[in-house]
Amino acid sequence: MAAFNATQLATWGAHAGEVPFPVINGIPCQITETERQTTPYQIITEYPDETIYGDAFRLAHTTQMRTVLHTIQLLRAGMLG
């Protein structure tokens, strides 16, 4: 995943310049606060899963699944909120 992100960030940089949000451990992150949501947290994982197949799709699915499972662990441990 780190190599994939590095490639994507290099492509972004070549076309759009510097990434306008923090990159934490090689993962671009955007954290915003809003009062429009009815839930305390909303996690959005951006991935072009509508246009990929095979190994790339499995990587996308696994990445998104691990994000959700890790978030649940953090919530249960009282580390979020």
PyMOL Python script that loads the backbone (N, CA, C, O; Angstrom):
from pymol import cmd

cmd.read_pdbstr("""\
ATOM      1  N   MET A   1       0.820  -1.186   0.000  1.00  0.00           N
ATOM      2  CA  MET A   1       0.000   0.000   0.000  1.00  0.00           C
ATOM      3  C   MET A   1       0.866   1.252   0.000  1.00  0.00           C
ATOM      4  O   MET A   1       0.542   2.237  -0.664  1.00  0.00           O
ATOM      5  N   ALA A   2       1.965   1.215   0.744  1.00  0.00           N
ATOM      6  CA  ALA A   2       2.849   2.383   0.801  1.00  0.00           C
ATOM      7  C   ALA A   2       3.412   2.709  -0.586  1.00  0.00           C
ATOM      8  O   ALA A   2       3.477   3.875  -0.975  1.00  0.00           O
ATOM      9  N   ALA A   3       3.814   1.685  -1.320  1.00  0.00           N
ATOM     10  CA  ALA A   3       4.350   1.903  -2.670  1.00  0.00           C
ATOM     11  C   ALA A   3       3.271   2.445  -3.602  1.00  0.00           C
ATOM     12  O   ALA A   3       3.534   3.326  -4.421  1.00  0.00           O
ATOM     13  N   PHE A   4       2.067   1.919  -3.474  1.00  0.00           N
ATOM     14  CA  PHE A   4       0.941   2.392  -4.288  1.00  0.00           C
ATOM     15  C   PHE A   4       0.676   3.869  -3.995  1.00  0.00           C
ATOM     16  O   PHE A   4       0.526   4.675  -4.914  1.00  0.00           O
ATOM     17  N   ASN A   5       0.620   4.217  -2.702  1.00  0.00           N
ATOM     18  CA  ASN A   5       0.374   5.613  -2.329  1.00  0.00           C
ATOM     19  C   ASN A   5       1.479   6.529  -2.838  1.00  0.00           C
ATOM     20  O   ASN A   5       1.207   7.633  -3.308  1.00  0.00           O
ATOM     21  N   ALA A   6       2.724   6.072  -2.744  1.00  0.00           N
ATOM     22  CA  ALA A   6       3.841   6.893  -3.217  1.00  0.00           C
ATOM     23  C   ALA A   6       3.714   7.180  -4.710  1.00  0.00           C
ATOM     24  O   ALA A   6       3.978   8.296  -5.157  1.00  0.00           O
ATOM     25  N   THR A   7       3.313   6.179  -5.470  1.00  0.00           N
ATOM     26  CA  THR A   7       3.103   6.365  -6.910  1.00  0.00           C
ATOM     27  C   THR A   7       1.980   7.358  -7.170  1.00  0.00           C
ATOM     28  O   THR A   7       2.101   8.236  -8.024  1.00  0.00           O
ATOM     29  N   GLN A   8       0.888   7.213  -6.427  1.00  0.00           N
ATOM     30  CA  GLN A   8      -0.254   8.115  -6.607  1.00  0.00           C
ATOM     31  C   GLN A   8       0.110   9.550  -6.231  1.00  0.00           C
ATOM     32  O   GLN A   8      -0.280  10.492  -6.921  1.00  0.00           O
ATOM     33  N   LEU A   9       0.856   9.716  -5.144  1.00  0.00           N
ATOM     34  CA  LEU A   9       1.262  11.057  -4.725  1.00  0.00           C
ATOM     35  C   LEU A   9       2.218  11.686  -5.737  1.00  0.00           C
ATOM     36  O   LEU A   9       2.154  12.890  -5.986  1.00  0.00           O
ATOM     37  N   ALA A  10       3.100  10.881  -6.316  1.00  0.00           N
ATOM     38  CA  ALA A  10       4.002  11.393  -7.349  1.00  0.00           C
ATOM     39  C   ALA A  10       3.214  11.832  -8.576  1.00  0.00           C
ATOM     40  O   ALA A  10       3.519  12.863  -9.176  1.00  0.00           O
ATOM     41  N   THR A  11       2.215  11.065  -8.945  1.00  0.00           N
ATOM     42  CA  THR A  11       1.364  11.431 -10.085  1.00  0.00           C
ATOM     43  C   THR A  11       0.616  12.722  -9.788  1.00  0.00           C
ATOM     44  O   THR A  11       0.543  13.610 -10.638  1.00  0.00           O
ATOM     45  N   TRP A  12       0.061  12.830  -8.585  1.00  0.00           N
ATOM     46  CA  TRP A  12      -0.630  14.066  -8.176  1.00  0.00           C
ATOM     47  C   TRP A  12       0.327  15.245  -8.321  1.00  0.00           C
ATOM     48  O   TRP A  12      -0.007  16.264  -8.925  1.00  0.00           O
ATOM     49  N   GLY A  13       1.534  15.086  -7.752  1.00  0.00           N
ATOM     50  CA  GLY A  13       2.509  16.171  -7.781  1.00  0.00           C
ATOM     51  C   GLY A  13       2.886  16.596  -9.184  1.00  0.00           C
ATOM     52  O   GLY A  13       3.084  17.784  -9.440  1.00  0.00           O
ATOM     53  N   ALA A  14       2.988  15.646 -10.095  1.00  0.00           N
ATOM     54  CA  ALA A  14       3.360  15.962 -11.473  1.00  0.00           C
ATOM     55  C   ALA A  14       2.280  16.774 -12.176  1.00  0.00           C
ATOM     56  O   ALA A  14       2.576  17.566 -13.071  1.00  0.00           O
ATOM     57  N   HIS A  15       1.034  16.579 -11.772  1.00  0.00           N
ATOM     58  CA  HIS A  15      -0.080  17.241 -12.463  1.00  0.00           C
ATOM     59  C   HIS A  15      -0.671  18.412 -11.698  1.00  0.00           C
ATOM     60  O   HIS A  15      -1.142  19.375 -12.303  1.00  0.00           O
ATOM     61  N   ALA A  16      -0.649  18.340 -10.373  1.00  0.00           N
ATOM     62  CA  ALA A  16      -1.354  19.354  -9.595  1.00  0.00           C
ATOM     63  C   ALA A  16      -0.476  20.068  -8.575  1.00  0.00           C
ATOM     64  O   ALA A  16      -0.941  20.985  -7.898  1.00  0.00           O
ATOM     65  N   GLY A  17       0.783  19.665  -8.454  1.00  0.00           N
ATOM     66  CA  GLY A  17       1.654  20.302  -7.473  1.00  0.00           C
ATOM     67  C   GLY A  17       1.563  19.632  -6.117  1.00  0.00           C
ATOM     68  O   GLY A  17       1.230  18.452  -6.005  1.00  0.00           O
ATOM     69  N   GLU A  18       1.863  20.403  -5.100  1.00  0.00           N
ATOM     70  CA  GLU A  18       1.897  19.870  -3.739  1.00  0.00           C
ATOM     71  C   GLU A  18       0.504  19.447  -3.263  1.00  0.00           C
ATOM     72  O   GLU A  18      -0.494  20.104  -3.561  1.00  0.00           O
ATOM     73  N   VAL A  19       0.457  18.351  -2.529  1.00  0.00           N
ATOM     74  CA  VAL A  19      -0.803  17.866  -1.962  1.00  0.00           C
ATOM     75  C   VAL A  19      -1.286  18.884  -0.930  1.00  0.00           C
ATOM     76  O   VAL A  19      -0.515  19.273  -0.053  1.00  0.00           O
ATOM     77  N   PRO A  20      -2.550  19.326  -1.015  1.00  0.00           N
ATOM     78  CA  PRO A  20      -3.024  20.401  -0.137  1.00  0.00           C
ATOM     79  C   PRO A  20      -3.484  19.948   1.248  1.00  0.00           C
ATOM     80  O   PRO A  20      -4.156  20.707   1.946  1.00  0.00           O
ATOM     81  N   PHE A  21      -3.140  18.744   1.653  1.00  0.00           N
ATOM     82  CA  PHE A  21      -3.521  18.250   2.977  1.00  0.00           C
ATOM     83  C   PHE A  21      -2.386  17.381   3.516  1.00  0.00           C
ATOM     84  O   PHE A  21      -1.505  16.975   2.758  1.00  0.00           O
ATOM     85  N   PRO A  22      -2.401  17.094   4.812  1.00  0.00           N
ATOM     86  CA  PRO A  22      -1.281  16.341   5.387  1.00  0.00           C
ATOM     87  C   PRO A  22      -1.188  14.922   4.854  1.00  0.00           C
ATOM     88  O   PRO A  22      -2.200  14.298   4.532  1.00  0.00           O
ATOM     89  N   VAL A  23       0.030  14.421   4.765  1.00  0.00           N
ATOM     90  CA  VAL A  23       0.285  13.032   4.411  1.00  0.00           C
ATOM     91  C   VAL A  23       0.905  12.404   5.660  1.00  0.00           C
ATOM     92  O   VAL A  23       2.013  12.759   6.060  1.00  0.00           O
ATOM     93  N   ILE A  24       0.187  11.482   6.259  1.00  0.00           N
ATOM     94  CA  ILE A  24       0.613  10.852   7.510  1.00  0.00           C
ATOM     95  C   ILE A  24       0.978   9.405   7.213  1.00  0.00           C
ATOM     96  O   ILE A  24       0.140   8.623   6.765  1.00  0.00           O
ATOM     97  N   ASN A  25       2.241   9.052   7.466  1.00  0.00           N
ATOM     98  CA  ASN A  25       2.723   7.692   7.178  1.00  0.00           C
ATOM     99  C   ASN A  25       2.441   7.279   5.737  1.00  0.00           C
ATOM    100  O   ASN A  25       2.100   6.127   5.467  1.00  0.00           O
ATOM    101  N   GLY A  26       2.585   8.226   4.818  1.00  0.00           N
ATOM    102  CA  GLY A  26       2.375   7.933   3.404  1.00  0.00           C
ATOM    103  C   GLY A  26       0.925   7.919   2.967  1.00  0.00           C
ATOM    104  O   GLY A  26       0.632   7.608   1.813  1.00  0.00           O
ATOM    105  N   ILE A  27       0.005   8.252   3.875  1.00  0.00           N
ATOM    106  CA  ILE A  27      -1.421   8.239   3.555  1.00  0.00           C
ATOM    107  C   ILE A  27      -1.946   9.667   3.589  1.00  0.00           C
ATOM    108  O   ILE A  27      -1.885  10.325   4.628  1.00  0.00           O
ATOM    109  N   PRO A  28      -2.464  10.157   2.458  1.00  0.00           N
ATOM    110  CA  PRO A  28      -3.056  11.493   2.452  1.00  0.00           C
ATOM    111  C   PRO A  28      -4.290  11.514   3.361  1.00  0.00           C
ATOM    112  O   PRO A  28      -5.155  10.643   3.275  1.00  0.00           O
ATOM    113  N   CYS A  29      -4.352  12.518   4.223  1.00  0.00           N
ATOM    114  CA  CYS A  29      -5.455  12.607   5.186  1.00  0.00           C
ATOM    115  C   CYS A  29      -6.086  13.989   5.133  1.00  0.00           C
ATOM    116  O   CYS A  29      -5.409  15.004   4.974  1.00  0.00           O
ATOM    117  N   GLN A  30      -7.370  13.992   5.270  1.00  0.00           N
ATOM    118  CA  GLN A  30      -8.078  15.259   5.392  1.00  0.00           C
ATOM    119  C   GLN A  30      -9.032  15.112   6.565  1.00  0.00           C
ATOM    120  O   GLN A  30      -9.900  14.239   6.572  1.00  0.00           O
ATOM    121  N   ILE A  31      -8.863  15.970   7.548  1.00  0.00           N
ATOM    122  CA  ILE A  31      -9.707  15.922   8.735  1.00  0.00           C
ATOM    123  C   ILE A  31     -10.471  17.231   8.796  1.00  0.00           C
ATOM    124  O   ILE A  31      -9.879  18.310   8.819  1.00  0.00           O
ATOM    125  N   THR A  32     -11.798  17.126   8.821  1.00  0.00           N
ATOM    126  CA  THR A  32     -12.633  18.319   8.913  1.00  0.00           C
ATOM    127  C   THR A  32     -13.691  18.095   9.986  1.00  0.00           C
ATOM    128  O   THR A  32     -13.999  16.961  10.353  1.00  0.00           O
ATOM    129  N   GLU A  33     -14.224  19.173  10.465  1.00  0.00           N
ATOM    130  CA  GLU A  33     -15.275  19.107  11.475  1.00  0.00           C
ATOM    131  C   GLU A  33     -16.521  19.766  10.909  1.00  0.00           C
ATOM    132  O   GLU A  33     -16.453  20.819  10.274  1.00  0.00           O
ATOM    133  N   THR A  34     -17.650  19.134  11.150  1.00  0.00           N
ATOM    134  CA  THR A  34     -18.907  19.688  10.684  1.00  0.00           C
ATOM    135  C   THR A  34     -20.004  19.336  11.678  1.00  0.00           C
ATOM    136  O   THR A  34     -19.917  18.326  12.377  1.00  0.00           O
ATOM    137  N   GLU A  35     -21.004  20.144  11.736  1.00  0.00           N
ATOM    138  CA  GLU A  35     -22.147  19.860  12.605  1.00  0.00           C
ATOM    139  C   GLU A  35     -23.325  19.316  11.797  1.00  0.00           C
ATOM    140  O   GLU A  35     -24.414  19.122  12.337  1.00  0.00           O
ATOM    141  N   ARG A  36     -23.109  19.072  10.516  1.00  0.00           N
ATOM    142  CA  ARG A  36     -24.186  18.550   9.665  1.00  0.00           C
ATOM    143  C   ARG A  36     -24.387  17.050   9.830  1.00  0.00           C
ATOM    144  O   ARG A  36     -25.448  16.525   9.493  1.00  0.00           O
ATOM    145  N   GLN A  37     -23.368  16.352  10.351  1.00  0.00           N
ATOM    146  CA  GLN A  37     -23.465  14.903  10.495  1.00  0.00           C
ATOM    147  C   GLN A  37     -24.203  14.552  11.786  1.00  0.00           C
ATOM    148  O   GLN A  37     -24.116  15.272  12.781  1.00  0.00           O
ATOM    149  N   THR A  38     -24.918  13.453  11.753  1.00  0.00           N
ATOM    150  CA  THR A  38     -25.604  12.981  12.960  1.00  0.00           C
ATOM    151  C   THR A  38     -24.777  11.936  13.696  1.00  0.00           C
ATOM    152  O   THR A  38     -25.173  11.475  14.767  1.00  0.00           O
ATOM    153  N   THR A  39     -23.643  11.561  13.139  1.00  0.00           N
ATOM    154  CA  THR A  39     -22.751  10.599  13.769  1.00  0.00           C
ATOM    155  C   THR A  39     -21.489  11.323  14.231  1.00  0.00           C
ATOM    156  O   THR A  39     -21.121  12.345  13.652  1.00  0.00           O
ATOM    157  N   PRO A  40     -20.819  10.806  15.267  1.00  0.00           N
ATOM    158  CA  PRO A  40     -19.634  11.514  15.755  1.00  0.00           C
ATOM    159  C   PRO A  40     -18.440  11.451  14.804  1.00  0.00           C
ATOM    160  O   PRO A  40     -17.586  12.338  14.821  1.00  0.00           O
ATOM    161  N   TYR A  41     -18.378  10.414  13.978  1.00  0.00           N
ATOM    162  CA  TYR A  41     -17.261  10.262  13.044  1.00  0.00           C
ATOM    163  C   TYR A  41     -17.783   9.774  11.698  1.00  0.00           C
ATOM    164  O   TYR A  41     -18.769   9.042  11.613  1.00  0.00           O
ATOM    165  N   GLN A  42     -17.101  10.195  10.675  1.00  0.00           N
ATOM    166  CA  GLN A  42     -17.363   9.681   9.335  1.00  0.00           C
ATOM    167  C   GLN A  42     -16.008   9.458   8.682  1.00  0.00           C
ATOM    168  O   GLN A  42     -15.206  10.383   8.559  1.00  0.00           O
ATOM    169  N   ILE A  43     -15.761   8.231   8.269  1.00  0.00           N
ATOM    170  CA  ILE A  43     -14.494   7.907   7.616  1.00  0.00           C
ATOM    171  C   ILE A  43     -14.784   7.625   6.156  1.00  0.00           C
ATOM    172  O   ILE A  43     -15.619   6.782   5.827  1.00  0.00           O
ATOM    173  N   ILE A  44     -14.097   8.331   5.293  1.00  0.00           N
ATOM    174  CA  ILE A  44     -14.267   8.138   3.857  1.00  0.00           C
ATOM    175  C   ILE A  44     -12.934   7.665   3.306  1.00  0.00           C
ATOM    176  O   ILE A  44     -11.923   8.354   3.439  1.00  0.00           O
ATOM    177  N   THR A  45     -12.931   6.512   2.696  1.00  0.00           N
ATOM    178  CA  THR A  45     -11.716   6.007   2.059  1.00  0.00           C
ATOM    179  C   THR A  45     -11.904   6.142   0.557  1.00  0.00           C
ATOM    180  O   THR A  45     -12.757   5.484  -0.039  1.00  0.00           O
ATOM    181  N   GLU A  46     -11.111   6.987  -0.033  1.00  0.00           N
ATOM    182  CA  GLU A  46     -11.189   7.210  -1.476  1.00  0.00           C
ATOM    183  C   GLU A  46     -10.360   6.164  -2.192  1.00  0.00           C
ATOM    184  O   GLU A  46      -9.178   5.988  -1.896  1.00  0.00           O
ATOM    185  N   TYR A  47     -10.970   5.479  -3.123  1.00  0.00           N
ATOM    186  CA  TYR A  47     -10.279   4.446  -3.888  1.00  0.00           C
ATOM    187  C   TYR A  47     -11.070   4.235  -5.169  1.00  0.00           C
ATOM    188  O   TYR A  47     -12.298   4.155  -5.119  1.00  0.00           O
ATOM    189  N   PRO A  48     -10.407   4.141  -6.312  1.00  0.00           N
ATOM    190  CA  PRO A  48     -11.140   4.025  -7.579  1.00  0.00           C
ATOM    191  C   PRO A  48     -11.710   2.621  -7.798  1.00  0.00           C
ATOM    192  O   PRO A  48     -11.418   1.981  -8.808  1.00  0.00           O
ATOM    193  N   ASP A  49     -12.526   2.143  -6.846  1.00  0.00           N
ATOM    194  CA  ASP A  49     -12.968   0.754  -6.909  1.00  0.00           C
ATOM    195  C   ASP A  49     -14.011   0.474  -7.990  1.00  0.00           C
ATOM    196  O   ASP A  49     -14.352  -0.684  -8.235  1.00  0.00           O
ATOM    197  N   GLU A  50     -14.516   1.518  -8.632  1.00  0.00           N
ATOM    198  CA  GLU A  50     -15.464   1.284  -9.728  1.00  0.00           C
ATOM    199  C   GLU A  50     -14.759   0.946 -11.041  1.00  0.00           C
ATOM    200  O   GLU A  50     -15.392   0.484 -11.990  1.00  0.00           O
ATOM    201  N   THR A  51     -13.448   1.179 -11.089  1.00  0.00           N
ATOM    202  CA  THR A  51     -12.734   1.042 -12.359  1.00  0.00           C
ATOM    203  C   THR A  51     -11.563   0.078 -12.296  1.00  0.00           C
ATOM    204  O   THR A  51     -10.742   0.044 -13.213  1.00  0.00           O
ATOM    205  N   ILE A  52     -11.472  -0.701 -11.235  1.00  0.00           N
ATOM    206  CA  ILE A  52     -10.345  -1.621 -11.102  1.00  0.00           C
ATOM    207  C   ILE A  52     -10.849  -3.046 -10.911  1.00  0.00           C
ATOM    208  O   ILE A  52     -11.974  -3.270 -10.464  1.00  0.00           O
ATOM    209  N   TYR A  53     -10.008  -3.987 -11.253  1.00  0.00           N
ATOM    210  CA  TYR A  53     -10.378  -5.402 -11.187  1.00  0.00           C
ATOM    211  C   TYR A  53      -9.189  -6.220 -10.694  1.00  0.00           C
ATOM    212  O   TYR A  53      -8.075  -5.705 -10.599  1.00  0.00           O
ATOM    213  N   GLY A  54      -9.420  -7.476 -10.385  1.00  0.00           N
ATOM    214  CA  GLY A  54      -8.338  -8.394 -10.047  1.00  0.00           C
ATOM    215  C   GLY A  54      -7.600  -8.004  -8.773  1.00  0.00           C
ATOM    216  O   GLY A  54      -8.215  -7.633  -7.773  1.00  0.00           O
ATOM    217  N   ASP A  55      -6.260  -8.094  -8.823  1.00  0.00           N
ATOM    218  CA  ASP A  55      -5.432  -7.816  -7.654  1.00  0.00           C
ATOM    219  C   ASP A  55      -5.619  -6.396  -7.129  1.00  0.00           C
ATOM    220  O   ASP A  55      -5.629  -6.178  -5.917  1.00  0.00           O
ATOM    221  N   ALA A  56      -5.767  -5.438  -8.028  1.00  0.00           N
ATOM    222  CA  ALA A  56      -5.962  -4.049  -7.603  1.00  0.00           C
ATOM    223  C   ALA A  56      -7.271  -3.898  -6.828  1.00  0.00           C
ATOM    224  O   ALA A  56      -7.325  -3.168  -5.839  1.00  0.00           O
ATOM    225  N   PHE A  57      -8.319  -4.579  -7.272  1.00  0.00           N
ATOM    226  CA  PHE A  57      -9.600  -4.523  -6.563  1.00  0.00           C
ATOM    227  C   PHE A  57      -9.476  -5.172  -5.189  1.00  0.00           C
ATOM    228  O   PHE A  57      -9.999  -4.649  -4.204  1.00  0.00           O
ATOM    229  N   ARG A  58      -8.782  -6.315  -5.118  1.00  0.00           N
ATOM    230  CA  ARG A  58      -8.600  -6.989  -3.828  1.00  0.00           C
ATOM    231  C   ARG A  58      -7.818  -6.106  -2.860  1.00  0.00           C
ATOM    232  O   ARG A  58      -8.133  -6.073  -1.670  1.00  0.00           O
ATOM    233  N   LEU A  59      -6.801  -5.388  -3.349  1.00  0.00           N
ATOM    234  CA  LEU A  59      -6.060  -4.463  -2.502  1.00  0.00           C
ATOM    235  C   LEU A  59      -6.976  -3.356  -1.992  1.00  0.00           C
ATOM    236  O   LEU A  59      -6.930  -3.004  -0.813  1.00  0.00           O
ATOM    237  N   ALA A  60      -7.802  -2.808  -2.871  1.00  0.00           N
ATOM    238  CA  ALA A  60      -8.734  -1.753  -2.468  1.00  0.00           C
ATOM    239  C   ALA A  60      -9.697  -2.267  -1.408  1.00  0.00           C
ATOM    240  O   ALA A  60      -9.904  -1.613  -0.385  1.00  0.00           O
ATOM    241  N   HIS A  61     -10.281  -3.422  -1.643  1.00  0.00           N
ATOM    242  CA  HIS A  61     -11.234  -4.000  -0.693  1.00  0.00           C
ATOM    243  C   HIS A  61     -10.572  -4.252   0.655  1.00  0.00           C
ATOM    244  O   HIS A  61     -11.130  -3.906   1.696  1.00  0.00           O
ATOM    245  N   THR A  62      -9.395  -4.847   0.640  1.00  0.00           N
ATOM    246  CA  THR A  62      -8.694  -5.168   1.884  1.00  0.00           C
ATOM    247  C   THR A  62      -8.327  -3.899   2.645  1.00  0.00           C
ATOM    248  O   THR A  62      -8.452  -3.847   3.869  1.00  0.00           O
ATOM    249  N   THR A  63      -7.879  -2.888   1.933  1.00  0.00           N
ATOM    250  CA  THR A  63      -7.529  -1.616   2.566  1.00  0.00           C
ATOM    251  C   THR A  63      -8.731  -0.990   3.245  1.00  0.00           C
ATOM    252  O   THR A  63      -8.643  -0.555   4.393  1.00  0.00           O
ATOM    253  N   GLN A  64      -9.857  -0.941   2.541  1.00  0.00           N
ATOM    254  CA  GLN A  64     -11.060  -0.350   3.120  1.00  0.00           C
ATOM    255  C   GLN A  64     -11.576  -1.192   4.291  1.00  0.00           C
ATOM    256  O   GLN A  64     -12.018  -0.636   5.296  1.00  0.00           O
ATOM    257  N   MET A  65     -11.528  -2.500   4.179  1.00  0.00           N
ATOM    258  CA  MET A  65     -11.973  -3.383   5.251  1.00  0.00           C
ATOM    259  C   MET A  65     -11.113  -3.181   6.497  1.00  0.00           C
ATOM    260  O   MET A  65     -11.639  -3.077   7.605  1.00  0.00           O
ATOM    261  N   ARG A  66      -9.802  -3.124   6.320  1.00  0.00           N
ATOM    262  CA  ARG A  66      -8.903  -2.935   7.461  1.00  0.00           C
ATOM    263  C   ARG A  66      -9.115  -1.573   8.123  1.00  0.00           C
ATOM    264  O   ARG A  66      -8.991  -1.447   9.341  1.00  0.00           O
ATOM    265  N   THR A  67      -9.432  -0.568   7.329  1.00  0.00           N
ATOM    266  CA  THR A  67      -9.717   0.757   7.890  1.00  0.00           C
ATOM    267  C   THR A  67     -10.899   0.684   8.834  1.00  0.00           C
ATOM    268  O   THR A  67     -10.841   1.209   9.946  1.00  0.00           O
ATOM    269  N   VAL A  68     -11.962   0.041   8.404  1.00  0.00           N
ATOM    270  CA  VAL A  68     -13.164  -0.075   9.229  1.00  0.00           C
ATOM    271  C   VAL A  68     -12.888  -0.910  10.480  1.00  0.00           C
ATOM    272  O   VAL A  68     -13.272  -0.513  11.580  1.00  0.00           O
ATOM    273  N   LEU A  69     -12.233  -2.052  10.328  1.00  0.00           N
ATOM    274  CA  LEU A  69     -11.957  -2.917  11.473  1.00  0.00           C
ATOM    275  C   LEU A  69     -11.052  -2.229  12.498  1.00  0.00           C
ATOM    276  O   LEU A  69     -11.260  -2.371  13.703  1.00  0.00           O
ATOM    277  N   HIS A  70     -10.055  -1.490  12.024  1.00  0.00           N
ATOM    278  CA  HIS A  70      -9.162  -0.784  12.945  1.00  0.00           C
ATOM    279  C   HIS A  70      -9.916   0.333  13.673  1.00  0.00           C
ATOM    280  O   HIS A  70      -9.699   0.551  14.864  1.00  0.00           O
ATOM    281  N   THR A  71     -10.784   1.026  12.974  1.00  0.00           N
ATOM    282  CA  THR A  71     -11.571   2.083  13.592  1.00  0.00           C
ATOM    283  C   THR A  71     -12.456   1.515  14.693  1.00  0.00           C
ATOM    284  O   THR A  71     -12.578   2.113  15.762  1.00  0.00           O
ATOM    285  N   ILE A  72     -13.068   0.371  14.443  1.00  0.00           N
ATOM    286  CA  ILE A  72     -13.895  -0.275  15.460  1.00  0.00           C
ATOM    287  C   ILE A  72     -13.056  -0.615  16.691  1.00  0.00           C
ATOM    288  O   ILE A  72     -13.502  -0.419  17.821  1.00  0.00           O
ATOM    289  N   GLN A  73     -11.846  -1.124  16.475  1.00  0.00           N
ATOM    290  CA  GLN A  73     -10.958  -1.429  17.604  1.00  0.00           C
ATOM    291  C   GLN A  73     -10.651  -0.172  18.413  1.00  0.00           C
ATOM    292  O   GLN A  73     -10.670  -0.205  19.644  1.00  0.00           O
ATOM    293  N   LEU A  74     -10.370   0.931  17.730  1.00  0.00           N
ATOM    294  CA  LEU A  74     -10.077   2.180  18.431  1.00  0.00           C
ATOM    295  C   LEU A  74     -11.287   2.679  19.214  1.00  0.00           C
ATOM    296  O   LEU A  74     -11.138   3.152  20.341  1.00  0.00           O
ATOM    297  N   LEU A  75     -12.476   2.580  18.636  1.00  0.00           N
ATOM    298  CA  LEU A  75     -13.684   2.997  19.343  1.00  0.00           C
ATOM    299  C   LEU A  75     -13.914   2.149  20.589  1.00  0.00           C
ATOM    300  O   LEU A  75     -14.205   2.682  21.660  1.00  0.00           O
ATOM    301  N   ARG A  76     -13.784   0.833  20.454  1.00  0.00           N
ATOM    302  CA  ARG A  76     -14.000  -0.056  21.590  1.00  0.00           C
ATOM    303  C   ARG A  76     -12.955   0.151  22.683  1.00  0.00           C
ATOM    304  O   ARG A  76     -13.245  -0.051  23.862  1.00  0.00           O
ATOM    305  N   ALA A  77     -11.762   0.546  22.308  1.00  0.00           N
ATOM    306  CA  ALA A  77     -10.700   0.790  23.288  1.00  0.00           C
ATOM    307  C   ALA A  77     -10.810   2.185  23.915  1.00  0.00           C
ATOM    308  O   ALA A  77     -10.018   2.542  24.787  1.00  0.00           O
ATOM    309  N   GLY A  78     -11.788   2.961  23.468  1.00  0.00           N
ATOM    310  CA  GLY A  78     -11.985   4.297  24.011  1.00  0.00           C
ATOM    311  C   GLY A  78     -10.980   5.317  23.511  1.00  0.00           C
ATOM    312  O   GLY A  78     -10.783   6.362  24.131  1.00  0.00           O
ATOM    313  N   MET A  79     -10.341   5.010  22.385  1.00  0.00           N
ATOM    314  CA  MET A  79      -9.312   5.902  21.857  1.00  0.00           C
ATOM    315  C   MET A  79      -9.862   6.943  20.880  1.00  0.00           C
ATOM    316  O   MET A  79      -9.133   7.829  20.433  1.00  0.00           O
ATOM    317  N   LEU A  80     -11.131   6.832  20.557  1.00  0.00           N
ATOM    318  CA  LEU A  80     -11.809   7.826  19.718  1.00  0.00           C
ATOM    319  C   LEU A  80     -13.030   8.311  20.493  1.00  0.00           C
ATOM    320  O   LEU A  80     -13.772   7.525  21.082  1.00  0.00           O
ATOM    321  N   GLY A  81     -13.209   9.583  20.476  1.00  0.00           N
ATOM    322  CA  GLY A  81     -14.419  10.113  21.106  1.00  0.00           C
ATOM    323  C   GLY A  81     -14.284  10.473  22.484  1.00  0.00           C
ATOM    324  O   GLY A  81     -15.247  10.929  23.101  1.00  0.00           O
TER     325      GLY A  81
END
""", "prot")
cmd.dss("prot")
cmd.show_as("cartoon", "prot")
cmd.util.cbc("prot")
cmd.orient("prot")
